[in-house]
């Protein structure tokens, strides 16, 4: 439940996921005794941090299309770089942040510390990744032994053992086991088996007969064939293996829940004993599988039982040779970005180029920094927060979090449509919210990890196995509330429904989302909306199904739940009407949670801004913009990305987040405060009225 999309190509703040750096053993303080610094008092001619006046397109009417007004000037003057799928000042700041990370990693690579220290691990990993000549000379050799093992598989038992090997390397074929909090007792961690094993983004890409999906399948077929040829398959072998891979993946897709159905946690709630799982899928030795991953033989959850039944049927009924082809392809597909240039380029050509429209591959240092953060994020993240997230910034963000939680309390108390019993439970849940800002209080221990600077794939494999062992080690134990799901340099945020907590890594607490020199209006319109977004996830179409302890429980009175769903249907209909191309529109139910969170986030941030300004002298206009206008412009510019058409198509088909344009105009058009700030009259496109105006919180 992050504020951004989280499954695209890894990248550094403020891109979707990753970034990396590290430090010695000096931890920033977990909390600061310093008073929260007041926002600066701006004069009318002061520079406006957090908002770029030059980015406005003043030829546009903000009441007609605020997306173009707020950021159209930037998009007109700044083409999307070849290596990016979207672009804005926010994403440009992320690319600049990678330069910071690069400098830190280069320092560490020059003089790594004692073996087992975070400086040695991070420095040697980066040095090994940057040795492009050695990586290219190795070619397919780093994974050749494992490919040879796959080629020797002859029995279902052999297949099971190889599935364990690949799962240790975080290659989720044909299913995925991961550690989750028990839906009914979130204080304990259990294993959960999920549907996985597809190379395309979503089941529709296999099953939909529309021309755009058929075209993607043609490109995917060519991609499979090319990767296998690069891995040493001859033409005939590659052709045959390609058809086997597509056939197996299509059958897996048929058995997979669609994204909209899978958003309902009740659809994924199937507590199961290992014995019953064995009856459900008798051709898999589940005890041996769990033992291979070091997972205790205890009750677990099966998210999609019908999918597991189909996997079992295919393992028993399909020729072993087809499974060999399938496993070999997914090994190559997973490793290719870390192997020689021809393999890495083919991976990029399809995953980044065709699916997202990216025109050129990133320079190697950026890819190495991204890989480092993905695999060793807390080793590297220590130095990042030491240099770029001072205690004063942490204190100010924590103050904003308190204001946003207070705003949500006020909103819940005043909701006219929610009855007193449900409201009492909602306030109880809000009172139990936790919040993490910046970085963990306790860093992950990587000292047992063997990293060398002369074997890049071996380092990647070792780090993947480390992460798998680390995750599996939590299963069967009490939940550790100190663990983070994102690394400190990540430019994203999330709400954890099991822990009932909101989390904001240091990577997102940077300009332009958050700026120590910005006015309250700009900061609340930026990071404040993101904070409110994550708070409201606790009460959206999914979060509202969990109680204060994170348990899957209906704490709503029936009439209140029906009214919530009626109001949510308004949001569904609104986003169904947002098209990115003729015939291609958002799936309103799929983006419902994020759309609710965006709208609630803006409203809550607005309320929190009023709280922060109470009792202070009236803030002046800057650059002709009132504080109210500054607030909305901060959100419009933070989310006002230029996005390639290919990525927009991918987003509406497989992402729970709307595309950038509709994350700007969608929530704002429902807020009367926006219309008043810009003097928008009735009938303006940015002013939804009557039954068309959606409001939940």
C-alpha positions, 0 to 999 in steps of 0.5 A: 500500500505504497504511495507510488507504484512499486513493481516497475524497474528498480530505481533510486529516490524518488523513483519507485523503489531502490537506492543504496549507501552505507555507513560505519556503525554510527546510528542516527538518533532514533528520536530527537530532543530538539524542538520542531523548527518553525516553518520559515516566514516568507516575504512576498518576493521570497523564493518558493521552495517546493513549488516551481513557478516556471513550471506553470503553464499560465496559458491553461485554466486551472479550473479546466485542467489543473494537471496542465496548469500546474506542471505543463510548463515543465513537460513542454520544456523537458522531454523524458530522458531516454533511460526513463519511463516518466519525468518530472522534477520529482523524478529528476531529484531522484536521478540527482539523488543517485549521484549522491549514492554513487559518490558514497559507494565509490568511496566504499569501493576504494577502501572497504573495511574489515571482512563482514563489515557493512562497508566491506560488503557494500563496497565489494558488491558495488566494485564487483558490479562495476567490473563490466569487463569481467561480467561480459567475459563471463557471459552465461557461465555464472549460471551455467552449472544451475542450467545444467542441473535443470537439464538433468531433471528427470522426475517430479521429485527432481523438479521439487528440489529445483523449485526449492533451489530457485525459491532460495534465489527469490525466483518465484516459480511456479508459486511463491512462499513468503512470510506474512502476519497471520490475518487472524493473529497479526502478532505471529508470522506464518508462511503464505503460498501465493500465485506467481510464475508468470513472465507477463505483468498480469493474467489478462496479457495471456487471456485477453484476445484484444489486439494490444494483448495479442501483440504483447504476446508476440513480443514476449514469445520473441523475448523468450526465444532470444533469451534462451538462445543467448543461454545456449539453446540452439534454434530448434530447442529455443523454439520448442522451449518457447512454446512450452513456457507460454503454454505453462504460463497460460495455464497458470494465468487461467488459474490465477485470480484477477487483480480486482478479485485479489484485492479483497483480503477475504479472497486470500484468506485460507488457513491450512495445515500442512496435512490438508495442503498435502491433500490439496496438492498431493504430488508435491512433498510439502514437508520436504519443500518447507524443510528445504527453505528452513520453514517450520512445518506449521499451519500456513495460508494458501492464498489461491487454493485453485491455483495450487491445485492447478500447479499440482496437476501440471507438475503431475501431468505435463512432461518433465521436459516442458518444466525444464524449459520453463524453469530454465527460462525463468532462471535466465530471465531473473539473472539476465540483468546481472549478466553479460551485455547481450543478456542484460540488453535483451532483458532491458529491450523487453521489460523496459523498452517494449513494456514501458517505452524506455528508449535507452538503458541506464548507465551501469553505475545507476543499475549497480546502485539500484541492485545494491539497494534492492539486495543490501539496502540497510547496509547501504542505507546507514550512510545515506541517512547519516548524510541526508536526513538530519534530526531536525528533518525527522522532527519536523516530519514527525510533527506533520505526522501528528497533525495528519493523525489529528486531522483524521481523528477530526474527520472521523468524528465529524463524518455525518454518514458513519454511526456512533458504534462504527465511529468508536471502532474507527477512532480506536483503530486510529489511536493505535496507529504507529509511525516510523520516520526515516530509518530503522532503530535497529539495522539488519546484520549482514556480517555472515554474508560473503561478498567478493569484488570479483564475482558479481553474479555470485554476490547477487545469488548470495545476497538473494539467499541471505534475504530468503533465509532472513525472511523465512527465519521470521516464520513461526515467531512473534512479529518483529515490529522493528522490521521495515519493508522498504530501505531508508533511501527508498522514495516511497511510503507504505501502510502496513495493515497487519501492524497498523502502522505508516512508514516513511523512509528518508528517501521520500523525505527530500525535496520536492516532496519535503523541503526544510526551507519550504512553507507549510503550505508547500510541505503539506501539499507535498509530503503532507498529502502522502502522509494522509494518503498512508493514514487513510489506507487504514480505512480504505476498501481493504484497510477498513476490513481490519481492526485496530490490531490488524485482524481481518474482522468486520467491525462495521455496522451493516448500514455503515458498511453499505454506505461506505460501499455506495460512496466507494462506487462513486470513485469506481465510476469516476476512474472508469471514465478516465481514458489514456487512449481510445478504448483504454481506461482505468479499471475503477475497482482495481485503483479504488484503494489508491484513489480513495487514499489520494482524495482522503490524503489531500483533504487530511493534509488540507485540514492539517495545514489549517491546524499548523497555521492556527494562531500564526500571522497570515502567510503572504502570497508568494509569486502571486500565489496564495497559501491555499493555491501553493498547497494544491500546486505542491500536489499538482507538481509532485504528481505531475509526471510526464509518462510514456504511453507504453507505461500508461497502458501497462499501468491501467492494466496491471497497477493499483495506482492511477496514472499521474494525470488522474492522481492530480485531477481525480482527487482535487476535482472532488474537493470544494476547497480546491474550487474556492482556492482557484475561483472555479465556477460551477460546471468547471471540469475541475469541480465535480458537483452533486451525485458526481462528487465523490466523498468518503472521508 
